[in-house]
Amino acid sequence: MRNLLVGALLLLASHVALATPSLDPARTIVIAGPITGGIVGPVLGALDKLATDKSKPVDVVISSPGGSLVAGYLIVDRMDALRSEGVHFRCVVRSVAASMAFQLLLHCDERYSTPHAFLLWHPYRDWE
């Protein structure tokens, strides 16, 4: 199982480019700090606003240690719905994408990372 997990992470890492694309500030959402219920409304509002123009990608800059699964998956669900409507997401990790923030990164069409960025994936905890 561990070898399968390591293989999957290496495959994912091979799809994370190290070059950062030029971002359009008018089409960029920044997710900085913990992912909490307080950021969900503003992020969803920004996603909906930027999704009206499907000809250009929506850039998401991630710098987060993670946070709430519920809050994070509300954002992920909206991103997936917009992707099914033809919206393209480019995500950039400048410093850290851990835990739930890494899950956001997984739901992007293009993924970029600076060379010093820290990426952390782990399974959810089962409290039973």
N, C-alpha and C positions, 0 to 999 in steps of 0.2 A: 504494500500500500504506500509506504514512504517513497519508494522509487517512482511510483506512478505520480505521486504528488510533486516530487522534484521535477520529473519530466514535464508535467503540465505547467509548472512555474517557469521552467526554462523556455518552453514554447511561448508562453505569454511574454516573457522578457524579450524574446526575439522579435516580437511585434510592437515593442515600445521603442520608438525612434529616439535617438539622443539629440537630434537637431530640433530646435524649437522653431516653429513656423512664425511668420509675421502675423501678429494678432491685430484685429480691427477693434480698437477700444469701444466703438459704438456697438459691437456685436459680441462683447466679452462679459461673461459672468464670472465673478471671483468668489470662490468658496474658501474662506480662510477661517481657521479656528475650528473648534468642535462643531460637529453636525448635530444641531439641536432643533427642537420644534420652532424656535424663534427665527430660524433662517428659512424654513420651508415656504412660508407665504411669499416673501420677497423673491426667492429663487424661482418658484413656480410662476409668479407674475412676470418675471424677466424672461423665462423660457417661453411663455405664451406670447409675449410681445415680440421677441426676436424670431419666433417661428412663423410669423406672418410672411416673411420673405424667405422662401425656400431656396432661392438661387444662391445664397451665400451660407457658409457654415456658421454655426453658433460655436464660439470659442468658450471653453470652460477652463479656468485656471484653478487648480486644486492645490491647496496648502493646508492640510487638515490631518490631525491625528485620529480622526474617525469620530464616532459618537453613536447616536441613537439609531438602532435598526429601523424603527418605525419612521422617523424623520427621513432617514436616508432612502428608504424604499419608496416613500412618497415621491421623492425627486426622481429616483430610478424609473418608477412606473410612468411618470409624466414624460421622461426622456424616451422611453420605449414607445409610448403612444405617439409622440411627435416623430420619432424615427419611422414608424409605420406610415406616417403621412408624407414622408420624403424629406424631413429635416435631417441635416448632416451635422454631427457633433465632433469637434476637435477638442481634445482635452490635453492640457499641459500640466505636468507636475513640476513645480519649481523647487520645492523643498521636501515635502512629505505627503504621502498618500497612504495612510495606514487604516486597517480595519474597514469601517464603512466607507471611508473616502476611496479606498482601493476598489470597492464594489462600484462606486460611481465611475471610476476610471474604466472598469471592465465594460461599461455600457456605452462607451464612446466609439465612434466609427474610426477615428484616428487617435492614436495615443502618443504623446511626446513626453520626454523627461530630460531634465538637465542632468549632466554627469554626476553631480553630487546629491541628487534627490534620493530619498529613502522611501522604498515601496515595501509595504507589509501586508501580506494576505494571511489570514488564519480562519479556520472554521468557526462558526458560531459556538457559543458555549451552551451546553445542555445542562440545566440546573437540576435535573431530576436525579 
